[in-house]
Amino acid sequence: MISIKTTDTLYAPDKVDVGIVHIGLGAFHRAHQAVYIEKNLNRHQGGDWGICAVNIRSNSQLVDELKSNGCRYHIAEYQDSQNVELREINAIRDALFAGADKEPLFTKLVSPKTKIVTLTVTEKGYYLSPADKTLRQDDPSIQHDIQNPTAPKTAPGILVEALYRRKESGLEPFTILSCDNMPENGRLTRQAVCDLAALRSTELAQWIKDNVAFPSSMVDRIVPAMSDDSRERLQKELQCDDQNAVMCEAFSQWVVEDNFPQGRPDWENDGVQMVEDVHPFETMKLRLLNGSHSLLAYVGLAAKHKTVAQAIADEKFANLIRHYMSCEASPTLDLPEEVQVQTYIESLVSRFANDSLQHQLSQIAMDGSQKIPQRWLNGAEERLAKGAKQGGLNATALGVAAWLFYVRGADLEGKQHKVDDPMAQTLSELHARCSDPESLVSEALKLNDIFSPEISQSEDFSHAVLNAYQTLISSGVVECLSFNNRPLNSNTANFGG
């Protein structure tokens, strides 16, 4: 029998003012940032930090459904399949779909009450090149915003226009807080916004650089995408008949750089870690949790696993993940003394095994061209610079090979699947013109939107990826996972397991 704990709202939602505008209304925001705000509002019996949550490109249906229910919804936090806490959330006080008409959104963004703008728009929503982190000025959406600055389509374009309007009105700027899985996400958000602003006005760009705070943050909570099956499960198990409900794990972490000139909630009393430097925490999470997730996704899908829990239950996959985290990712981390990395690694393995979430590997596999640079390649580059000793880069090379195989759009038996990635066409054309594994790997590593020169020019890494790819397509996944007992590339001693 399931043990259910319930937590209700303790304040009057209609008495709460909006002080935060969030761009990117989805399951993760509802299960993470909004929960911390809910705790804050509960503790203060209300306040000025309610959220206006916005979608700018898709999912107008979610906005309509939320608004029809007064923006009230529930989250189910699963400790495991038998222990769950059901929370009522009212922290989102308004929801907007800002498609063609963005004026209602700009009204919110230019309001003096708006002190903070948060974002969960995924890595691709910043329009930065994954390799060199500069604004992709040739992207059609960015080109639109350059030519139509008052009617932008992108998150950076919206922020630039809103800041321009606040500047012209003599208002102090809001603080911009990225909550996406990117290293130094504050700096990268600043890069995207300032690069785009400079194409409009050097004066505006300088004003933003001088006056706008872009603190970094690290977010951590496993939140699978909702489906009809998961909604049915919530209704059956928890009697929660809520179309907008979200399932997630019980664990949650939010580490935020404390740089909010216009004020902020006292989050430190709600479980948020307010720190001077987020970098060690975000790097640990990106390379260990997110890196392991991507590794499980691409290698696991090749082995016909469907969920994270299914994959990690396979001892060979559990060994792969432990090897990757302990021998390849951990040596690249510079952590505070109080952080016990091996304890964190084992906690991740335990979290991955939580079968109550049914976290789909296909969801994690999306947008790989944007994700793998910060999840795998930045760390691999550091390891290569140091000679790739102490465990090599076998797991990372296998991950790249499995990703490259995945993006061809068909599994080992030829069954096709959708490749959801901003570079899907480029990757499909790559497979079409490269008839053999050697040319495929060589040409793939030349994609400078993904691979840095240090990675692409490493013969050792290229050989390891090629060997893993050839093993995958000729002998299958099980043979690939034997790398713990022998090098993937027997000619490259540095890549021994």
N, C-alpha and C positions, 0 to 999 in steps of 0.2 A: 504493500500500500504506500502511495506517495505521501510524503510529509510536506505540507504546504503552509508557508508562512505568508501572511499578507501585510502590506504596508500601504496605508492610505494617505491622501493629501490632508495636511493639517491647517491649511490657510484658505482664504477666500480667493480663488483664482481671478475673479473679476476686479479685484482690488490691486492687482500686480501691474506695474508699469513695465514696458519693454525697454531694456537697456542694452540688449545684445541682438544683433542681426546675424543669423547663421545662413550661409550659402552652401547648399548641398544637403537637402532634407532627405535622409534615407534611414535605413535600419541602424547603421552604426551611430549616427548622431543621436537618434532617439534612445539608444541603449547605453550611450556613454556620456557625452557632454550634458545632455538634457537631464540625466540622472543626477549629476553633481549639482546642477542648478536647482533641481527639485529638492535635494537635501538642504541646500542653502535656504531656499524659500520656506521650507518646513521649519527649519531651525529659527528663522526670523519671523515666522508667522506672516510671510509675504515679503514685499520689498520692491526694489526698482530694477531687478535683474531678470525679468522675464525675457523670453526669446521670441523673436519673429523669425520663423524658419522659412527658407525660400528655395524653390527649385527654379532653375533658369533655362533648362534645356529639355527636360523630360519629366515624366511622372506627375502630370497634372492631376491624375486620378487620386494619388495619395493626398495631395493638398486638399482636394475637394472632400475626400472622406474624413480627413482630420477635422476640417472646418465644420462639417455636418455634425460632428460629435463634440463640438466646443473645444477642439484640440486636446481632448482628454484621451489617453490611451494607457495600455499596460505593458510592462515588460516582465518576462518570466526568466529569472536568474537561476540556472540549473547548477547546483553543486555536483550532482550526478543524476542518474535517471530516477532516483528515489527521493531526492531532496531539492526543493525548489522554493524560491521566494517570489511572490507575485506582487509587483509594485504598481500603484496607480501614479501616473505622471501627468501633471498639469503645467509644467514649466514653460511649454510652448504656448504662448498666448495669442499668436497670430500665425497664419500660414499663407504664403503667396506663391502663385505660379507666375513668374515673370518671363513670359515667352516673348511675343512681339511687343507687348506693352510693358515697359519697365518703369514707367513713371510712379506707380504705387510703391515699387521697391526703392526708387530714389527718394521718395517722400520719407520713408523710414530711415534711409541711410543719411539723409541730411538733417534729420531731427536732432535738436540739441540733446535729447534724452539718450540717443544712441552713443554709447561710449566704447563699445567693443564690436568688432565684426569677426566672426569665426568662420572657418571654411573646412568642409570635407568634400572636395571636388575631385579626388583621386589625383595621382601623379600627372596624368595627361591633361588635367584641367588647368595647369599652370603654363602650358605651352612652352616649356623649356626643353632644349635638346638634352636627352638623357646623358650624353657624353660630356659636353662642355658647359651645360647649365646656362646657356644664353637663350634669350627669347627667340622662338622660331618665327621670325618676321615673315617668312614666306607661307606660313600656314594660312589657308583661306579664311578662317575665322578671325585670326589676328589682322589679316589684311582688311577684312570688313571693319574691324574696330578702328584701324588707322584711318580709314576713309570716312567712317561714320562714328566719330567719337561720342556723340550725344545719344546714339542708339546702339550701344555695344551688345555683342553676343556672349563674350567670354567673361569669366570671373575677373581676370586682370583688368579688362576694359571697363567693367562695372565699377571696380574700385577706383580706377583713375578718374572716371567721370564724377563719381560721388565726392572724391577728394577735391576735384576742381570746383565743384559747386560749393563745398564747405569753405574752401579758400576764398572764393569770390564773395561769399556771404559773411566773411569774417568769423567763422566758427572754428573752434579748435578741431583738429582731426581726430577721428576715432583710432583706436589701437586695432591692428590687424593680426589675428592669431590663427595661424595654420594648424589644423589638427590632422593633417595627412601624413602618411608614412613616407617621409622623405628626410634624409639627413640634413640637418641645419634648415629645417623647413621655414623658419623665420627669415633667414638670409635669402633663401631661394624665392620666397614670396616677394620680398623686397626687390630682388633682381627683376622678376617678371613685371612688377608694377612700375618700377623706376625706368626700366628699358622702354616700356610702352609709353609712359608719360613723356619721356625724352623725345619720342617721335612726334609728340604733339606740341610740347613747349619745354625748352630748357629751363625756363623759370619755374614751371610747375614741377618738373622733375627735381629741381634743387630744393623746392619748398617741401616736397615729400621726404627727400633724404634728410632734411634738417629737422622735420617736425613729426614725422609719423613713426611710431614704434611698431616693430615687427618681432615680437618675442617668439622664440621657438618653443615647441612643446613635443612631448612624446605621449602617445595614446596607446593603451594596451587593453583590449578586451576582444575575445573571439565572438563575433556576431555573424552567424550564417544568414544568408539571404532568406527571406520568408517565402514560403510556398503554400499552395492550397493544403498540402499534406500537413505542414507544420501548424497551420491555423486550425485544421481539424483536430490535430493532436491536442492543442491548447484547450479547445472546446471540450474534448472528451476527458482529458486528464485533470484539467483545472477548472472546468466549467467557465472558461474565459471566452465569451462570445464577443470578440473585439477584432474587427477587420484590420485594425492598425497596430495590433499587439506585436511585440518583438520577442524572440527567444535569444538568450545569450548565456554565456558561462557566468558563474558567480564571481570569478576573479575580475578585478578592474583596477587599472592604474592610470594616473594622469600626472605627468611631470611637466611643469610650466616654468619658463624663465620669467622672473618677477620684474616685468618692465611694462607698466600700465600707467602712463602719465595722467590719463583722465579718470583713473580710479578703476576698481575691480571688486568683485565679490570677495569676501574673506574665505576663499576656497580652502585655505590651509586647515580650517576647522571642519571641512567636509571630506577630508581624505586626499586632497590634491597636494602633491609635493611641489612647493614653490621654491625654486633654486636659482642660483646665479648662472649656472652652466648646465644646459640640458644635454649637451653633446654626448657625454659618456653613456647616459641612459638610452638615448635614441639609437646610438650605434649598437649597443648591446641588443636592443629589441629588434632592430632591423636585421642584423646579421644572424642572430640566434633564432628568434621566433619567426620573423617573416622569411628569412632565408631558408629555414627548415620547412616552413609551409610550402614555399615554391618548389623545393626539392621533392617533398612528398607529392606535390601536385603533378609535376611532369613525369617523374619516374613511376609514381603510383598509377597514374592514368595509363601509362604504357603496360603496366601489369594488370590492368582492368579493375583496379580498386576504384571505388566511387567516393568514399568519404575519408576524412583525415583519420577517424577512429579505426576504420577498416585497415588502412595502410599501416598505422603504427602498431596494430595488433600483430602484424607479421614481424616475427623476430628479425628477419633480414633487414626490414625497413627501419626497425627500432635501432639496430646496430648502425645502419647508414647514418641516421640522424644524430646519434650520439657521437659517431666518428666526426661528422661534419662540424658539429658544435664544439666538441672538445679539442680536435686537432687542427681544424682549418679556420674556424671563425673566432674562437676564443683568443688565440694568440695575437689577433689584431686589435684587441680591446684594451683601452686604458681606463680602468674602472677605479672608483673610490675604494679605499681599503675595506670599507664596511660591506661591500657587495661580494657575496660568495657565489662566484660564477657557476661552480659545479652544482650547488644547491639550486640555482636558477635553471640550469639545464635539466635536472631531474624533475623540477616542477613543470617545465614545459612538456616533457614526455608524458607526465601525468595529465596535464590539461589536454593534450592531443588525444589521449585515450578516452576522454569524456564522450561516450557514445550517445548521450542524450541530445547533442547538438546537431548531429547529422550534417556536419560541415562539408559541403560538396567540393571535391578537388577541382572540378570544372570552374567553380567560382573563383578559386585562388589562381587558376591558370590564366585568367583574363589579363590583358594588358601587360604581358610579360616583357615586352620591349622596354616598357617604362619602369618596370619593377626591378628586373635583375641587375641593373647597374649598381643600385644602392644596396641590394640584398646580398649579392654575391661578388660582383666584379670589383667594387672599391676595395673590399677586403683582399680579394685575390691579387689585386695590383700591389698592395702593401706586402703581401707574402712573396710575390715574385721579386720585388725590390730587395728582399732579404734572403733570396735564394730558395724560397719555398721549402725550407727544412722542417723538421719536427712534425711530420704527418703529411706533407705534400699538399696537393690540391686535387686529389682523385675525386672526391665527392663533388666539388665545384665543377670540375670538368665533366663529370657524369651529368650533373644538372644542366649544364649548357647543351650537352649532346641531346638529352631528353627533351629540353625545350625546343631545340632545332628540329627534332623529329616531330614533336607535337604540332608545330606551326605549319607542317606540310598539309595538315587538315585530314589525315587518315591514320588509323592505328595500324598495328602490325599485321592485321588481317585484312586491311583495306577498307574497313568501315569508316565512313567519313564523319567528321564533326566540324562544328563551326569554330573558326579562329577569331575570337573577339579581341582585336588589338589594333591600335592606330596605324601600325605598320603591316597589317595583314596582307595588303596587296603587294607591297615590296617583298615580303617574305614568301608569298606564293610564287611571285615571278622568279625569285631566287631558286626555289626548288624546281621550277619548270625549266630553267636554263642550265642547271648543273646536274649532269647525268650520273655522276659518280660521287661517292662520299668525300673523296679528297678535295675535289673542286668545290663541293658544297660547303664544307667546313672552312676552307680557305677564303671563299667569297663572303661567307657569313661573318667571319671575324674582321672583315674589312668594312663592315657597316659602322661608320664612325658615329652614327646617332646612338649606338649602343655600346660599342667596344672602344676603349681608349687605345691610343697607339701603343702604350706599354703592354696591354693585353694582346692586341692583334699581332704585334711584332715578336711575341714570345714563342719561339719554336717549341719549347717544352710544353707550354700550355696548349698550343695548336695540336701537337702530336697526341697529347692526352685526350683532348676532345675528339679527335679523329678516331683514336683507338676505341673510346667509349661508344661513339656513334656506330662504328663498324660492328662492334660486339653486340650492340643493341639490336641492329637490324638483322644480323646473321644468327645470333644465338639466344636472343631474348633478354628479359630483365634479370632473371635469376643469375645468369652468367655475369652480368654487369656488377651485381652486388657482391661478387666474390673478391672485390678489390681489397678488402681488409686482409686477405691472405696473400695477395700478390699485386704488384704494380699494374695499373691500367696500361701503362706504356713501359714495357720491360726495358726499352732502350733509354729511359730517362730516370736515372737513379733518384733525383730529387722528388719524384712523384710517387715514391713508394709509400705504402700505407703504414 
